[in-house]
């Protein structure tokens, strides 16, 4: 029961952060600015972003529920808050402010934070650590997309 409550809380927080990011991107993927960018040939279709983020946040919320039930210290809470801030701010920086280089810095930092989760807490969660891999994989793809735009526009 405690695990289900934790999963529910993290689902609300994580999807709330995603919703805030969508609001802050100000129709970003649909804007003339974005559609006119030279994007990577491996850019996924637009529908895949919603599907991917839904899957990622479900897996990540379950991961966090397990993790916070095992370890709930200040370091973990700070790392989680940093991840939330970076995740939400990338949408604003990239899509709303059109700061491609700053967006690249933010997404690299976000990827680094997710790698830190994996490294710092792998021994705690062991096989359950696989739940953070969709997030990490997507961030690697997203970072490559942002980097391509940075170097080709």
VMD Tcl script that builds the backbone (N, CA, C; Angstrom):
set m [mol new atoms 459]
animate dup $m
set s [atomselect $m all]
$s set {name element resname resid chain x y z} {
  {N N UNK 1 A 0.820 -1.196 0.000}
  {CA C UNK 1 A 0.000 0.000 0.000}
  {C C UNK 1 A 0.861 1.257 0.000}
  {N N UNK 2 A 1.930 1.235 0.766}
  {CA C UNK 2 A 2.837 2.374 0.820}
  {C C UNK 2 A 3.460 2.625 -0.556}
  {N N UNK 3 A 3.802 1.550 -1.257}
  {CA C UNK 3 A 4.400 1.675 -2.583}
  {C C UNK 3 A 3.412 2.295 -3.565}
  {N N UNK 4 A 2.158 1.848 -3.534}
  {CA C UNK 4 A 1.145 2.402 -4.437}
  {C C UNK 4 A 0.904 3.885 -4.169}
  {N N UNK 5 A 0.926 4.256 -2.917}
  {CA C UNK 5 A 0.765 5.672 -2.557}
  {C C UNK 5 A 1.941 6.480 -3.103}
  {N N UNK 6 A 3.142 5.972 -2.948}
  {CA C UNK 6 A 4.334 6.656 -3.455}
  {C C UNK 6 A 4.309 6.772 -4.976}
  {N N UNK 7 A 3.908 5.695 -5.640}
  {CA C UNK 7 A 3.808 5.731 -7.107}
  {C C UNK 7 A 2.808 6.811 -7.523}
  {N N UNK 8 A 1.674 6.847 -6.858}
  {CA C UNK 8 A 0.642 7.838 -7.178}
  {C C UNK 8 A 1.156 9.260 -6.996}
  {N N UNK 9 A 1.860 9.503 -5.915}
  {CA C UNK 9 A 2.413 10.835 -5.645}
  {C C UNK 9 A 3.413 11.232 -6.731}
  {N N UNK 10 A 4.312 10.310 -7.081}
  {CA C UNK 10 A 5.305 10.633 -8.112}
  {C C UNK 10 A 4.669 10.778 -9.495}
  {N N UNK 11 A 3.618 10.017 -9.771}
  {CA C UNK 11 A 2.904 10.200 -11.040}
  {C C UNK 11 A 2.317 11.613 -11.121}
  {N N UNK 12 A 1.716 12.061 -10.036}
  {CA C UNK 12 A 1.124 13.407 -10.005}
  {C C UNK 12 A 2.202 14.472 -10.172}
  {N N UNK 13 A 3.295 14.349 -9.426}
  {CA C UNK 13 A 4.371 15.345 -9.507}
  {C C UNK 13 A 5.007 15.339 -10.893}
  {N N UNK 14 A 5.347 14.155 -11.392}
  {CA C UNK 14 A 6.063 14.067 -12.669}
  {C C UNK 14 A 5.204 14.495 -13.852}
  {N N UNK 15 A 3.946 14.061 -13.871}
  {CA C UNK 15 A 3.076 14.493 -14.961}
  {C C UNK 15 A 2.706 15.970 -14.814}
  {N N UNK 16 A 2.652 16.455 -13.584}
  {CA C UNK 16 A 2.449 17.895 -13.364}
  {C C UNK 16 A 3.609 18.703 -13.917}
  {N N UNK 17 A 4.827 18.209 -13.688}
  {CA C UNK 17 A 6.015 18.884 -14.232}
  {C C UNK 17 A 6.000 18.846 -15.761}
  {N N UNK 18 A 5.604 17.715 -16.329}
  {CA C UNK 18 A 5.495 17.620 -17.789}
  {C C UNK 18 A 4.471 18.618 -18.321}
  {N N UNK 19 A 3.340 18.715 -17.654}
  {CA C UNK 19 A 2.299 19.652 -18.080}
  {C C UNK 19 A 2.806 21.089 -18.012}
  {N N UNK 20 A 3.526 21.409 -16.953}
  {CA C UNK 20 A 4.106 22.747 -16.835}
  {C C UNK 20 A 5.098 23.000 -17.971}
  {N N UNK 21 A 5.913 22.001 -18.285}
  {CA C UNK 21 A 6.847 22.130 -19.403}
  {C C UNK 21 A 6.138 22.381 -20.717}
  {N N UNK 22 A 5.024 21.689 -20.932}
  {CA C UNK 22 A 4.240 21.882 -22.166}
  {C C UNK 22 A 3.684 23.306 -22.217}
  {N N UNK 23 A 3.188 23.785 -21.097}
  {CA C UNK 23 A 2.666 25.152 -21.048}
  {C C UNK 23 A 3.782 26.155 -21.346}
  {N N UNK 24 A 4.953 25.935 -20.749}
  {CA C UNK 24 A 6.074 26.865 -20.923}
  {C C UNK 24 A 6.688 26.815 -22.319}
  {N N UNK 25 A 6.439 25.749 -23.056}
  {CA C UNK 25 A 7.031 25.686 -24.403}
  {C C UNK 25 A 6.223 26.514 -25.403}
  {N N UNK 26 A 5.033 26.960 -25.013}
  {CA C UNK 26 A 4.281 27.905 -25.829}
  {C C UNK 26 A 4.075 27.406 -27.263}
  {N N UNK 27 A 3.501 26.210 -27.392}
  {CA C UNK 27 A 3.265 25.585 -28.706}
  {C C UNK 27 A 4.549 25.369 -29.496}
  {N N UNK 28 A 5.663 25.247 -28.798}
  {CA C UNK 28 A 6.983 25.159 -29.408}
  {C C UNK 28 A 7.123 24.328 -30.660}
  {N N UNK 29 A 6.763 23.037 -30.632}
  {CA C UNK 29 A 6.962 22.210 -31.826}
  {C C UNK 29 A 6.094 22.618 -33.010}
  {N N UNK 30 A 5.071 23.426 -32.759}
  {CA C UNK 30 A 4.171 23.840 -33.826}
  {C C UNK 30 A 4.495 25.234 -34.376}
  {N N UNK 31 A 5.459 25.901 -33.757}
  {CA C UNK 31 A 5.772 27.268 -34.168}
  {C C UNK 31 A 6.582 27.292 -35.461}
  {N N UNK 32 A 6.495 28.407 -36.146}
  {CA C UNK 32 A 7.272 28.605 -37.367}
  {C C UNK 32 A 8.764 28.512 -37.056}
  {N N UNK 33 A 9.168 29.060 -35.918}
  {CA C UNK 33 A 10.583 29.019 -35.544}
  {C C UNK 33 A 11.085 27.581 -35.551}
  {N N UNK 34 A 10.363 26.690 -34.873}
  {CA C UNK 34 A 10.819 25.304 -34.770}
  {C C UNK 34 A 10.690 24.561 -36.095}
  {N N UNK 35 A 9.581 24.740 -36.781}
  {CA C UNK 35 A 9.383 23.993 -38.027}
  {C C UNK 35 A 10.385 24.387 -39.099}
  {N N UNK 36 A 10.939 25.607 -38.998}
  {CA C UNK 36 A 11.933 26.057 -39.978}
  {C C UNK 36 A 13.365 25.666 -39.616}
  {N N UNK 37 A 13.571 25.072 -38.459}
  {CA C UNK 37 A 14.916 24.642 -38.076}
  {C C UNK 37 A 15.360 23.447 -38.915}
  {N N UNK 38 A 16.661 23.354 -39.112}
  {CA C UNK 38 A 17.257 22.180 -39.759}
  {C C UNK 38 A 17.369 21.100 -38.682}
  {N N UNK 39 A 16.451 20.133 -38.715}
  {CA C UNK 39 A 16.392 19.098 -37.679}
  {C C UNK 39 A 17.098 17.826 -38.140}
  {N N UNK 40 A 17.489 17.033 -37.173}
  {CA C UNK 40 A 18.221 15.787 -37.437}
  {C C UNK 40 A 17.369 14.827 -38.259}
  {N N UNK 41 A 18.010 14.110 -39.184}
  {CA C UNK 41 A 17.269 13.130 -39.985}
  {C C UNK 41 A 16.625 12.029 -39.130}
  {N N UNK 42 A 17.150 11.788 -37.937}
  {CA C UNK 42 A 16.614 10.744 -37.064}
  {C C UNK 42 A 15.542 11.284 -36.105}
  {N N UNK 43 A 15.076 12.499 -36.335}
  {CA C UNK 43 A 14.025 13.071 -35.485}
  {C C UNK 43 A 12.774 12.201 -35.570}
  {N N UNK 44 A 12.253 11.787 -34.418}
  {CA C UNK 44 A 11.027 10.971 -34.433}
  {C C UNK 44 A 9.822 11.811 -34.837}
  {N N UNK 45 A 8.752 11.162 -35.281}
  {CA C UNK 45 A 7.533 11.917 -35.583}
  {C C UNK 45 A 6.969 12.550 -34.312}
  {N N UNK 46 A 6.245 13.642 -34.472}
  {CA C UNK 46 A 5.740 14.392 -33.314}
  {C C UNK 46 A 4.915 13.549 -32.352}
  {N N UNK 47 A 4.120 12.590 -32.857}
  {CA C UNK 47 A 3.268 11.785 -31.977}
  {C C UNK 47 A 4.095 10.959 -30.994}
  {N N UNK 48 A 5.337 10.639 -31.373}
  {CA C UNK 48 A 6.160 9.780 -30.529}
  {C C UNK 48 A 6.580 10.476 -29.228}
  {N N UNK 49 A 6.662 11.794 -29.237}
  {CA C UNK 49 A 7.088 12.510 -28.041}
  {C C UNK 49 A 6.107 12.309 -26.891}
  {N N UNK 50 A 4.823 12.436 -27.159}
  {CA C UNK 50 A 3.816 12.218 -26.119}
  {C C UNK 50 A 3.812 10.788 -25.620}
  {N N UNK 51 A 3.910 9.843 -26.546}
  {CA C UNK 51 A 3.950 8.431 -26.176}
  {C C UNK 51 A 5.185 8.145 -25.317}
  {N N UNK 52 A 6.338 8.634 -25.783}
  {CA C UNK 52 A 7.596 8.378 -25.063}
  {C C UNK 52 A 7.556 8.973 -23.660}
  {N N UNK 53 A 7.125 10.238 -23.546}
  {CA C UNK 53 A 7.109 10.872 -22.230}
  {C C UNK 53 A 6.110 10.216 -21.285}
  {N N UNK 54 A 5.018 9.715 -21.808}
  {CA C UNK 54 A 4.064 8.995 -20.955}
  {C C UNK 54 A 4.710 7.733 -20.392}
  {N N UNK 55 A 5.323 6.940 -21.255}
  {CA C UNK 55 A 6.003 5.724 -20.815}
  {C C UNK 55 A 7.138 6.049 -19.838}
  {N N UNK 56 A 7.925 7.059 -20.184}
  {CA C UNK 56 A 9.056 7.456 -19.337}
  {C C UNK 56 A 8.586 7.845 -17.940}
  {N N UNK 57 A 7.572 8.670 -17.855}
  {CA C UNK 57 A 7.131 9.154 -16.547}
  {C C UNK 57 A 6.466 8.063 -15.715}
  {N N UNK 58 A 5.813 7.108 -16.358}
  {CA C UNK 58 A 5.265 5.977 -15.605}
  {C C UNK 58 A 6.409 5.151 -15.017}
  {N N UNK 59 A 7.376 4.795 -15.848}
  {CA C UNK 59 A 8.524 4.001 -15.369}
  {C C UNK 59 A 9.319 4.765 -14.313}
  {N N UNK 60 A 9.560 6.044 -14.566}
  {CA C UNK 60 A 10.343 6.867 -13.647}
  {C C UNK 60 A 9.625 7.034 -12.308}
  {N N UNK 61 A 8.317 7.174 -12.331}
  {CA C UNK 61 A 7.547 7.307 -11.087}
  {C C UNK 61 A 7.625 6.033 -10.260}
  {N N UNK 62 A 7.553 4.883 -10.910}
  {CA C UNK 62 A 7.686 3.601 -10.201}
  {C C UNK 62 A 9.098 3.482 -9.633}
  {N N UNK 63 A 10.097 3.841 -10.447}
  {CA C UNK 63 A 11.496 3.835 -9.998}
  {C C UNK 63 A 11.648 4.693 -8.744}
  {N N UNK 64 A 11.124 5.920 -8.803}
  {CA C UNK 64 A 11.255 6.835 -7.664}
  {C C UNK 64 A 10.530 6.315 -6.428}
  {N N UNK 65 A 9.381 5.693 -6.620}
  {CA C UNK 65 A 8.639 5.145 -5.478}
  {C C UNK 65 A 9.470 4.081 -4.767}
  {N N UNK 66 A 10.047 3.172 -5.546}
  {CA C UNK 66 A 10.927 2.167 -4.939}
  {C C UNK 66 A 12.115 2.830 -4.247}
  {N N UNK 67 A 12.728 3.782 -4.931}
  {CA C UNK 67 A 13.928 4.419 -4.398}
  {C C UNK 67 A 13.643 5.191 -3.117}
  {N N UNK 68 A 12.602 6.017 -3.128}
  {CA C UNK 68 A 12.297 6.818 -1.945}
  {C C UNK 68 A 11.815 5.958 -0.780}
  {N N UNK 69 A 11.284 4.772 -1.062}
  {CA C UNK 69 A 10.915 3.867 0.024}
  {C C UNK 69 A 12.141 3.195 0.633}
  {N N UNK 70 A 13.225 3.125 -0.128}
  {CA C UNK 70 A 14.478 2.547 0.378}
  {C C UNK 70 A 15.392 3.611 0.989}
  {N N UNK 71 A 15.479 4.744 0.306}
  {CA C UNK 71 A 16.389 5.823 0.704}
  {C C UNK 71 A 15.610 7.119 0.636}
  {N N UNK 72 A 15.539 7.832 1.713}
  {CA C UNK 72 A 14.861 9.123 1.668}
  {C C UNK 72 A 15.695 10.123 2.444}
  {N N UNK 73 A 16.777 10.537 1.815}
  {CA C UNK 73 A 17.653 11.494 2.466}
  {C C UNK 73 A 17.675 12.804 1.687}
  {N N UNK 74 A 18.336 13.789 2.234}
  {CA C UNK 74 A 18.379 15.114 1.629}
  {C C UNK 74 A 19.051 15.092 0.261}
  {N N UNK 75 A 20.109 14.315 0.108}
  {CA C UNK 75 A 20.817 14.233 -1.173}
  {C C UNK 75 A 19.878 13.753 -2.284}
  {N N UNK 76 A 19.085 12.736 -1.998}
  {CA C UNK 76 A 18.141 12.203 -2.979}
  {C C UNK 76 A 17.065 13.236 -3.313}
  {N N UNK 77 A 16.547 13.909 -2.301}
  {CA C UNK 77 A 15.507 14.913 -2.530}
  {C C UNK 77 A 16.035 16.068 -3.375}
  {N N UNK 78 A 17.247 16.509 -3.095}
  {CA C UNK 78 A 17.856 17.601 -3.871}
  {C C UNK 78 A 18.091 17.167 -5.315}
  {N N UNK 79 A 18.582 15.960 -5.501}
  {CA C UNK 79 A 18.814 15.440 -6.851}
  {C C UNK 79 A 17.502 15.381 -7.634}
  {N N UNK 80 A 16.447 14.940 -6.988}
  {CA C UNK 80 A 15.139 14.866 -7.633}
  {C C UNK 80 A 14.630 16.261 -8.017}
  {N N UNK 81 A 14.772 17.210 -7.112}
  {CA C UNK 81 A 14.322 18.586 -7.400}
  {C C UNK 81 A 15.126 19.188 -8.553}
  {N N UNK 82 A 16.431 18.954 -8.573}
  {CA C UNK 82 A 17.263 19.439 -9.673}
  {C C UNK 82 A 16.774 18.848 -10.991}
  {N N UNK 83 A 16.469 17.559 -10.985}
  {CA C UNK 83 A 15.956 16.892 -12.189}
  {C C UNK 83 A 14.663 17.533 -12.642}
  {N N UNK 84 A 13.747 17.790 -11.713}
  {CA C UNK 84 A 12.475 18.421 -12.073}
  {C C UNK 84 A 12.690 19.798 -12.697}
  {N N UNK 85 A 13.526 20.597 -12.069}
  {CA C UNK 85 A 13.791 21.953 -12.561}
  {C C UNK 85 A 14.419 21.915 -13.948}
  {N N UNK 86 A 15.406 21.050 -14.138}
  {CA C UNK 86 A 16.051 20.956 -15.448}
  {C C UNK 86 A 15.073 20.465 -16.513}
  {N N UNK 87 A 14.258 19.483 -16.172}
  {CA C UNK 87 A 13.305 18.935 -17.137}
  {C C UNK 87 A 12.313 20.005 -17.589}
  {N N UNK 88 A 11.745 20.724 -16.635}
  {CA C UNK 88 A 10.771 21.760 -16.965}
  {C C UNK 88 A 11.437 22.927 -17.691}
  {N N UNK 89 A 12.615 23.318 -17.242}
  {CA C UNK 89 A 13.255 24.508 -17.811}
  {C C UNK 89 A 13.725 24.299 -19.246}
  {N N UNK 90 A 14.055 23.055 -19.631}
  {CA C UNK 90 A 14.509 22.840 -21.009}
  {C C UNK 90 A 13.435 23.279 -21.997}
  {N N UNK 91 A 12.199 22.899 -21.754}
  {CA C UNK 91 A 11.104 23.273 -22.657}
  {C C UNK 91 A 11.020 24.782 -22.824}
  {N N UNK 92 A 11.139 25.497 -21.719}
  {CA C UNK 92 A 11.050 26.958 -21.751}
  {C C UNK 92 A 12.248 27.568 -22.473}
  {N N UNK 93 A 13.429 27.119 -22.110}
  {CA C UNK 93 A 14.662 27.675 -22.688}
  {C C UNK 93 A 14.726 27.406 -24.188}
  {N N UNK 94 A 14.441 26.187 -24.591}
  {CA C UNK 94 A 14.581 25.817 -26.002}
  {C C UNK 94 A 13.426 26.361 -26.841}
  {N N UNK 95 A 12.203 26.013 -26.478}
  {CA C UNK 95 A 11.059 26.339 -27.329}
  {C C UNK 95 A 10.540 27.763 -27.162}
  {N N UNK 96 A 10.561 28.288 -25.960}
  {CA C UNK 96 A 9.991 29.609 -25.728}
  {C C UNK 96 A 11.023 30.709 -25.964}
  {N N UNK 97 A 12.217 30.533 -25.410}
  {CA C UNK 97 A 13.252 31.556 -25.559}
  {C C UNK 97 A 14.090 31.372 -26.826}
  {N N UNK 98 A 13.996 30.191 -27.444}
  {CA C UNK 98 A 14.750 29.864 -28.670}
  {C C UNK 98 A 16.261 29.896 -28.444}
  {N N UNK 99 A 16.672 29.547 -27.231}
  {CA C UNK 99 A 18.095 29.521 -26.886}
  {C C UNK 99 A 18.607 28.092 -27.066}
  {N N UNK 100 A 19.009 27.786 -28.272}
  {CA C UNK 100 A 19.421 26.428 -28.620}
  {C C UNK 100 A 20.642 25.996 -27.816}
  {N N UNK 101 A 21.644 26.867 -27.695}
  {CA C UNK 101 A 22.863 26.501 -26.959}
  {C C UNK 101 A 22.575 26.322 -25.473}
  {N N UNK 102 A 21.774 27.206 -24.889}
  {CA C UNK 102 A 21.410 27.062 -23.472}
  {C C UNK 102 A 20.571 25.803 -23.274}
  {N N UNK 103 A 19.697 25.517 -24.233}
  {CA C UNK 103 A 18.906 24.288 -24.167}
  {C C UNK 103 A 19.799 23.066 -24.168}
  {N N UNK 104 A 20.834 23.114 -24.994}
  {CA C UNK 104 A 21.781 21.989 -25.037}
  {C C UNK 104 A 22.481 21.813 -23.692}
  {N N UNK 105 A 22.862 22.897 -23.079}
  {CA C UNK 105 A 23.505 22.829 -21.753}
  {C C UNK 105 A 22.539 22.243 -20.727}
  {N N UNK 106 A 21.291 22.689 -20.760}
  {CA C UNK 106 A 20.284 22.196 -19.810}
  {C C UNK 106 A 20.042 20.702 -20.008}
  {N N UNK 107 A 19.910 20.266 -21.252}
  {CA C UNK 107 A 19.600 18.848 -21.485}
  {C C UNK 107 A 20.805 17.956 -21.177}
  {N N UNK 108 A 22.012 18.460 -21.381}
  {CA C UNK 108 A 23.211 17.701 -20.982}
  {C C UNK 108 A 23.244 17.576 -19.461}
  {N N UNK 109 A 22.944 18.663 -18.765}
  {CA C UNK 109 A 22.909 18.622 -17.292}
  {C C UNK 109 A 21.830 17.653 -16.809}
  {N N UNK 110 A 20.665 17.672 -17.451}
  {CA C UNK 110 A 19.579 16.757 -17.086}
  {C C UNK 110 A 19.995 15.304 -17.298}
  {N N UNK 111 A 20.637 15.044 -18.415}
  {CA C UNK 111 A 21.115 13.684 -18.694}
  {C C UNK 111 A 22.126 13.255 -17.625}
  {N N UNK 112 A 23.012 14.157 -17.257}
  {CA C UNK 112 A 23.998 13.878 -16.214}
  {C C UNK 112 A 23.310 13.537 -14.890}
  {N N UNK 113 A 22.267 14.268 -14.535}
  {CA C UNK 113 A 21.546 14.014 -13.282}
  {C C UNK 113 A 20.886 12.637 -13.320}
  {N N UNK 114 A 20.302 12.262 -14.447}
  {CA C UNK 114 A 19.666 10.950 -14.555}
  {C C UNK 114 A 20.723 9.845 -14.487}
  {N N UNK 115 A 21.887 10.073 -15.079}
  {CA C UNK 115 A 22.996 9.114 -14.961}
  {C C UNK 115 A 23.414 8.996 -13.490}
  {N N UNK 116 A 23.435 10.120 -12.784}
  {CA C UNK 116 A 23.771 10.088 -11.351}
  {C C UNK 116 A 22.792 9.217 -10.562}
  {N N UNK 117 A 21.504 9.348 -10.864}
  {CA C UNK 117 A 20.513 8.469 -10.226}
  {C C UNK 117 A 20.905 7.010 -10.427}
  {N N UNK 118 A 21.202 6.669 -11.656}
  {CA C UNK 118 A 21.535 5.279 -11.982}
  {C C UNK 118 A 22.788 4.823 -11.234}
  {N N UNK 119 A 23.823 5.636 -11.244}
  {CA C UNK 119 A 25.091 5.270 -10.606}
  {C C UNK 119 A 24.959 5.221 -9.082}
  {N N UNK 120 A 24.378 6.259 -8.507}
  {CA C UNK 120 A 24.321 6.361 -7.037}
  {C C UNK 120 A 23.395 5.329 -6.398}
  {N N UNK 121 A 22.350 4.930 -7.116}
  {CA C UNK 121 A 21.333 4.092 -6.482}
  {C C UNK 121 A 21.168 2.723 -7.112}
  {N N UNK 122 A 22.082 2.346 -7.994}
  {CA C UNK 122 A 21.997 1.023 -8.612}
  {C C UNK 122 A 22.120 -0.090 -7.565}
  {N N UNK 123 A 23.043 0.055 -6.637}
  {CA C UNK 123 A 23.220 -0.978 -5.608}
  {C C UNK 123 A 21.997 -1.093 -4.709}
  {N N UNK 124 A 21.275 -0.009 -4.555}
  {CA C UNK 124 A 20.066 -0.022 -3.725}
  {C C UNK 124 A 18.918 -0.720 -4.445}
  {N N UNK 125 A 18.714 -0.379 -5.715}
  {CA C UNK 125 A 17.548 -0.897 -6.440}
  {C C UNK 125 A 17.844 -2.103 -7.316}
  {N N UNK 126 A 19.104 -2.330 -7.610}
  {CA C UNK 126 A 19.521 -3.453 -8.453}
  {C C UNK 126 A 18.696 -3.532 -9.748}
  {N N UNK 127 A 17.989 -4.624 -9.977}
  {CA C UNK 127 A 17.263 -4.843 -11.225}
  {C C UNK 127 A 16.169 -3.788 -11.464}
  {N N UNK 128 A 15.620 -3.227 -10.393}
  {CA C UNK 128 A 14.589 -2.197 -10.542}
  {C C UNK 128 A 15.147 -0.937 -11.213}
  {N N UNK 129 A 16.472 -0.822 -11.254}
  {CA C UNK 129 A 17.105 0.317 -11.919}
  {C C UNK 129 A 16.793 0.366 -13.405}
  {N N UNK 130 A 16.352 -0.742 -13.968}
  {CA C UNK 130 A 15.972 -0.774 -15.375}
  {C C UNK 130 A 14.829 0.212 -15.653}
  {N N UNK 131 A 14.070 0.574 -14.630}
  {CA C UNK 131 A 12.945 1.497 -14.790}
  {C C UNK 131 A 13.378 2.921 -15.154}
  {N N UNK 132 A 14.625 3.262 -14.904}
  {CA C UNK 132 A 15.094 4.606 -15.255}
  {C C UNK 132 A 15.721 4.636 -16.658}
  {N N UNK 133 A 15.929 3.478 -17.240}
  {CA C UNK 133 A 16.589 3.412 -18.549}
  {C C UNK 133 A 15.790 4.055 -19.690}
  {N N UNK 134 A 14.460 3.937 -19.728}
  {CA C UNK 134 A 13.748 4.658 -20.793}
  {C C UNK 134 A 13.996 6.173 -20.751}
  {N N UNK 135 A 14.060 6.728 -19.559}
  {CA C UNK 135 A 14.336 8.159 -19.386}
  {C C UNK 135 A 15.728 8.482 -19.919}
  {N N UNK 136 A 16.699 7.701 -19.517}
  {CA C UNK 136 A 18.073 7.933 -19.948}
  {C C UNK 136 A 18.222 7.775 -21.461}
  {N N UNK 137 A 17.612 6.755 -22.010}
  {CA C UNK 137 A 17.687 6.538 -23.456}
  {C C UNK 137 A 17.056 7.715 -24.207}
  {N N UNK 138 A 15.879 8.143 -23.767}
  {CA C UNK 138 A 15.206 9.260 -24.431}
  {C C UNK 138 A 16.028 10.543 -24.315}
  {N N UNK 139 A 16.644 10.763 -23.163}
  {CA C UNK 139 A 17.480 11.954 -23.002}
  {C C UNK 139 A 18.687 11.927 -23.930}
  {N N UNK 140 A 19.247 10.755 -24.149}
  {CA C UNK 140 A 20.360 10.643 -25.099}
  {C C UNK 140 A 19.893 11.005 -26.512}
  {N N UNK 141 A 18.718 10.528 -26.882}
  {CA C UNK 141 A 18.159 10.868 -28.197}
  {C C UNK 141 A 17.872 12.373 -28.264}
  {N N UNK 142 A 17.210 12.893 -27.242}
  {CA C UNK 142 A 16.850 14.317 -27.218}
  {C C UNK 142 A 18.091 15.207 -27.231}
  {N N UNK 143 A 19.129 14.788 -26.526}
  {CA C UNK 143 A 20.377 15.553 -26.524}
  {C C UNK 143 A 20.985 15.567 -27.920}
  {N N UNK 144 A 20.946 14.430 -28.596}
  {CA C UNK 144 A 21.497 14.377 -29.958}
  {C C UNK 144 A 20.680 15.257 -30.904}
  {N N UNK 145 A 19.369 15.315 -30.722}
  {CA C UNK 145 A 18.520 16.170 -31.552}
  {C C UNK 145 A 18.824 17.645 -31.308}
  {N N UNK 146 A 18.956 18.010 -30.038}
  {CA C UNK 146 A 19.287 19.393 -29.675}
  {C C UNK 146 A 20.668 19.759 -30.202}
  {N N UNK 147 A 21.633 18.844 -30.071}
  {CA C UNK 147 A 22.998 19.099 -30.549}
  {C C UNK 147 A 23.009 19.252 -32.075}
  {N N UNK 148 A 22.244 18.438 -32.764}
  {CA C UNK 148 A 22.187 18.551 -34.230}
  {C C UNK 148 A 21.674 19.927 -34.633}
  {N N UNK 149 A 20.620 20.379 -33.973}
  {CA C UNK 149 A 20.078 21.704 -34.267}
  {C C UNK 149 A 21.114 22.775 -33.967}
  {N N UNK 150 A 21.805 22.628 -32.853}
  {CA C UNK 150 A 22.826 23.616 -32.461}
  {C C UNK 150 A 23.925 23.702 -33.524}
  {N N UNK 151 A 24.409 22.567 -33.996}
  {CA C UNK 151 A 25.528 22.560 -34.920}
  {C C UNK 151 A 25.125 22.770 -36.397}
  {N N UNK 152 A 23.823 22.720 -36.690}
  {CA C UNK 152 A 23.400 22.795 -38.088}
  {C C UNK 152 A 22.422 23.928 -38.391}
  {N N UNK 153 A 22.332 24.899 -37.515}
  {CA C UNK 153 A 21.457 26.060 -37.774}
  {C C UNK 153 A 22.214 27.354 -37.567}
}
mol reanalyze $m
mol bondsrecalc $m
mol representation Tube
mol addrep $m
